[in-house]
């Protein structure tokens, strides 16, 4: 589980850096300023910690397995739906919810890994 948490963190870092290298193209496609796009992406990155807390609370109520499974399913669906956003606001909303689900994966995987190590 620690390896899953590490892989999730690495994949999320790769995803975030690949998006930030495309700020010029996002600004051209959605027509706001570069500063506005970069600020919106930074705000969507903060939601990962919220997702880790929400998923951990859900795991305390119903076990770690199902919140982790749902986080994986929603992450895949949100990765695909981010392609089809036509406005910057909807793209940032998808990225924010994606941050929540990614934080849920990372938080649950680390928690499961720490439980199994003890």
Buried (B, 14 or more C-beta within 10 A) or exposed (E): BEEBBBEBBEBBEEBBEEBBEBBEEBBEBBEBEEEBBBEBBEEBBEBBBBBBBBBBEBBEEEEBEEBBEBBBEBBEBBBEBBEEBEEBEBBBBBBBBBBBBBBBBBBBBBBBBEEEEE
